[in-house]
Amino acid sequence: MDSEEVLLTQEGYDKLEQELEYLKTTERTEIAGRIKVALGYGDLSENSEYDEAKNAQEMNENKIAELENKLRHAKIIDSSEIDTKTVQVGNTVEVLDMDFDENVTYTIVGSTEVDLAQNKISNESPIGSALLGAKKGQVVEAQVPAGVAKFKVLSIKK
């Protein structure tokens, strides 16, 4: 498994812990129940319910291992260390998308907290990495699938 440092906000860390707890308790119990019922059907060689339940169990255990690994290597971003002089993980940045002439607000987060519906982008994404270290008023270029996009940093907030 990947043992790289995982950047998380406190909110993101708490969310992963809650998901892990759910998978270890509720999900494990439900899957064990499905396996028990499927075993009651008899011959396992032609028992699709048993196969499905065992596959679900394997997927659940893999997800548990993945979350435990992320939490073990988590580095929680201390909001008191975040400043607004330059863009860094944890900042909310308002930029002018110079190609479309529109303002967009992004929150820069670690890769496990990405939520495009809320404009939370990874520090490892093309736009996120281009914005890191930028100052208010600076124009940055990001290599995106459609080519090179230019953004002007309008504001940086915690």
The 8 nearest C-alpha neighbors of each residue, nearest first, counted from 0:
[[1, 2, 68, 65, 3, 64, 69, 67],
 [0, 2, 3, 68, 69, 4, 65, 72],
 [3, 1, 0, 4, 72, 68, 69, 5],
 [4, 2, 1, 5, 72, 69, 73, 0],
 [3, 5, 72, 73, 6, 74, 2, 69],
 [4, 6, 73, 72, 74, 69, 3, 7],
 [7, 5, 109, 74, 73, 75, 4, 76],
 [8, 6, 75, 11, 109, 12, 76, 74],
 [7, 9, 11, 76, 10, 75, 12, 6],
 [8, 10, 12, 11, 75, 13, 7, 76],
 [11, 9, 13, 8, 12, 14, 7, 15],
 [12, 10, 14, 8, 9, 13, 7, 112],
 [11, 13, 9, 15, 14, 10, 7, 8],
 [12, 14, 16, 10, 11, 15, 9, 17],
 [13, 15, 11, 17, 12, 16, 10, 18],
 [16, 14, 18, 12, 17, 13, 19, 11],
 [15, 17, 19, 13, 14, 18, 20, 12],
 [18, 16, 20, 14, 19, 15, 21, 13],
 [19, 17, 15, 21, 20, 16, 22, 14],
 [20, 18, 16, 22, 17, 21, 15, 63],
 [19, 21, 17, 23, 18, 22, 24, 16],
 [22, 20, 18, 24, 25, 19, 23, 17],
 [21, 23, 26, 19, 20, 24, 25, 27],
 [24, 22, 20, 21, 27, 19, 26, 25],
 [23, 25, 21, 27, 22, 26, 20, 28],
 [24, 26, 28, 21, 27, 22, 29, 23],
 [25, 27, 22, 29, 28, 24, 30, 21],
 [28, 26, 30, 24, 29, 23, 25, 31],
 [27, 29, 31, 25, 26, 30, 24, 32],
 [30, 28, 32, 26, 31, 27, 25, 33],
 [29, 31, 33, 27, 32, 28, 52, 26],
 [32, 30, 34, 28, 33, 29, 27, 35],
 [31, 33, 35, 29, 30, 34, 28, 36],
 [34, 32, 30, 36, 31, 35, 52, 37],
 [35, 33, 37, 31, 32, 36, 52, 49],
 [34, 36, 32, 38, 33, 37, 31, 39],
 [37, 35, 33, 39, 38, 34, 32, 40],
 [38, 36, 49, 34, 39, 40, 35, 48],
 [39, 37, 35, 40, 36, 41, 34, 49],
 [38, 40, 36, 37, 41, 35, 34, 42],
 [41, 39, 38, 37, 42, 36, 46, 43],
 [40, 42, 39, 38, 43, 46, 37, 45],
 [43, 41, 44, 45, 46, 40, 38, 39],
 [42, 44, 46, 45, 41, 49, 38, 40],
 [45, 43, 42, 46, 47, 50, 41, 49],
 [46, 44, 43, 47, 42, 50, 49, 41],
 [45, 47, 43, 49, 48, 44, 42, 50],
 [46, 48, 50, 49, 51, 45, 43, 37],
 [49, 47, 51, 50, 46, 37, 52, 34],
 [48, 50, 37, 52, 47, 46, 51, 34],
 [49, 51, 47, 53, 48, 52, 54, 46],
 [52, 50, 54, 48, 49, 53, 47, 55],
 [51, 53, 55, 49, 54, 50, 34, 33],
 [52, 54, 56, 50, 55, 51, 49, 57],
 [55, 53, 51, 57, 56, 52, 50, 58],
 [56, 54, 52, 58, 53, 57, 59, 51],
 [55, 57, 53, 59, 54, 58, 52, 60],
 [56, 58, 54, 60, 59, 55, 61, 53],
 [59, 57, 55, 61, 56, 60, 62, 54],
 [58, 60, 56, 62, 57, 61, 55, 63],
 [59, 61, 63, 57, 62, 58, 56, 64],
 [62, 60, 58, 64, 63, 59, 57, 65],
 [61, 63, 65, 59, 60, 64, 66, 58],
 [62, 64, 60, 66, 61, 65, 67, 19],
 [65, 63, 67, 61, 62, 66, 68, 60],
 [64, 66, 62, 68, 63, 67, 61, 69],
 [67, 65, 69, 63, 68, 64, 70, 62],
 [68, 66, 64, 70, 69, 65, 71, 63],
 [67, 69, 71, 65, 66, 70, 64, 72],
 [70, 68, 66, 72, 71, 67, 73, 5],
 [69, 71, 73, 67, 72, 68, 66, 12],
 [70, 72, 68, 69, 73, 67, 66, 2],
 [73, 71, 4, 69, 70, 5, 68, 2],
 [74, 72, 5, 70, 71, 69, 6, 4],
 [73, 75, 6, 5, 7, 76, 4, 72],
 [76, 74, 7, 8, 9, 6, 77, 73],
 [75, 77, 8, 7, 78, 74, 6, 9],
 [76, 78, 79, 80, 75, 81, 8, 9],
 [77, 79, 81, 80, 76, 89, 157, 8],
 [78, 80, 77, 81, 82, 76, 157, 89],
 [81, 79, 78, 77, 82, 76, 89, 157],
 [82, 80, 78, 79, 157, 83, 89, 77],
 [81, 83, 84, 80, 157, 85, 79, 156],
 [82, 84, 155, 85, 156, 157, 86, 81],
 [85, 83, 82, 134, 86, 155, 135, 133],
 [86, 84, 134, 132, 133, 83, 87, 82],
 [85, 87, 132, 131, 133, 90, 130, 134],
 [88, 86, 131, 90, 89, 132, 85, 107],
 [87, 89, 107, 108, 90, 122, 109, 86],
 [88, 90, 107, 108, 87, 157, 106, 91],
 [91, 89, 157, 156, 88, 107, 87, 106],
 [90, 92, 106, 156, 105, 155, 157, 107],
 [91, 93, 155, 105, 104, 154, 106, 90],
 [94, 92, 104, 154, 153, 103, 152, 105],
 [95, 93, 152, 153, 151, 103, 102, 150],
 [94, 96, 102, 151, 150, 101, 97, 103],
 [97, 95, 150, 101, 100, 98, 99, 102],
 [96, 98, 100, 149, 99, 150, 95, 151],
 [99, 97, 96, 100, 149, 148, 150, 101],
 [98, 100, 101, 97, 96, 95, 102, 148],
 [101, 99, 97, 96, 98, 95, 102, 150],
 [102, 100, 96, 99, 95, 103, 97, 98],
 [101, 103, 95, 94, 96, 93, 104, 100],
 [102, 104, 94, 93, 95, 101, 105, 96],
 [103, 105, 93, 92, 94, 102, 91, 106],
 [106, 104, 118, 92, 91, 119, 107, 93],
 [105, 107, 91, 119, 90, 92, 120, 108],
 [106, 108, 88, 120, 89, 90, 122, 121],
 [109, 107, 121, 88, 89, 122, 120, 112],
 [108, 110, 6, 121, 7, 111, 112, 122],
 [109, 111, 121, 112, 113, 108, 123, 122],
 [112, 110, 109, 113, 7, 5, 6, 11],
 [113, 111, 110, 109, 108, 11, 114, 7],
 [114, 112, 119, 120, 110, 121, 111, 115],
 [115, 113, 119, 116, 117, 118, 112, 120],
 [114, 116, 118, 117, 119, 113, 120, 105],
 [115, 117, 114, 118, 119, 113, 120, 105],
 [116, 118, 115, 119, 114, 105, 106, 113],
 [119, 117, 115, 105, 116, 120, 114, 106],
 [120, 118, 106, 114, 113, 117, 115, 105],
 [121, 119, 113, 107, 108, 118, 106, 127],
 [122, 120, 110, 108, 123, 124, 109, 127],
 [121, 123, 127, 128, 124, 107, 109, 108],
 [122, 124, 121, 128, 127, 125, 110, 109],
 [125, 123, 127, 121, 126, 122, 128, 120],
 [126, 124, 128, 141, 127, 142, 129, 143],
 [125, 127, 129, 141, 124, 128, 130, 143],
 [128, 126, 122, 124, 130, 129, 125, 121],
 [127, 129, 122, 131, 123, 130, 125, 126],
 [130, 128, 126, 141, 127, 131, 125, 139],
 [129, 131, 127, 133, 128, 126, 132, 86],
 [132, 130, 86, 128, 87, 133, 129, 127],
 [131, 133, 86, 85, 130, 87, 134, 129],
 [132, 134, 85, 86, 130, 131, 137, 135],
 [135, 133, 85, 137, 84, 136, 86, 132],
 [134, 136, 152, 137, 153, 154, 155, 133],
 [135, 137, 152, 153, 151, 134, 138, 154],
 [136, 138, 134, 152, 135, 151, 133, 139],
 [139, 137, 151, 150, 152, 136, 149, 140],
 [140, 138, 150, 149, 129, 151, 137, 130],
 [139, 141, 149, 148, 147, 129, 150, 142],
 [142, 140, 148, 126, 129, 147, 125, 143],
 [141, 143, 147, 146, 125, 148, 140, 144],
 [144, 142, 146, 145, 147, 141, 125, 148],
 [143, 145, 146, 142, 147, 125, 148, 141],
 [146, 144, 143, 147, 148, 142, 141, 98],
 [147, 145, 143, 144, 142, 148, 141, 140],
 [146, 148, 142, 141, 143, 140, 149, 145],
 [149, 147, 141, 140, 142, 146, 143, 98],
 [150, 148, 140, 97, 139, 96, 141, 98],
 [149, 151, 96, 139, 95, 138, 97, 94],
 [150, 152, 138, 95, 94, 137, 136, 153],
 [151, 153, 94, 135, 136, 137, 154, 93],
 [154, 152, 94, 93, 135, 136, 151, 95],
 [153, 155, 93, 135, 92, 152, 156, 94],
 [154, 156, 92, 83, 91, 90, 86, 93],
 [157, 155, 91, 90, 83, 92, 154, 82],
 [156, 90, 91, 83, 89, 81, 82, 155]]
